[in-house]
Amino acid sequence: MCEANAYLQDGDRETLIMEAVDVLEPDGENCWRLVGIFGDQKTVNGRIKRMNLVDHKILFEALG
């Protein structure tokens, strides 16, 4: 399976945003739409800090 888990990093803390992300699309400036394997959706405000597809991890950095 190729889906990844998305996390938001704020300082030293990483918080799980969504599991099993299948689609990652830009949705404006520093805004991203995440779609899960079952069609669930979330919007994330932040920058992509790192994507590690071998570890199935997308790390967003909080802005501000």
ABEGO torsion letter per residue (X at the ends): XABBBBBBBBEABBBBABBGBABBBBAEBGBBBBBBAAGBBBBBBEBBABBBAAAGBBBBBBBX
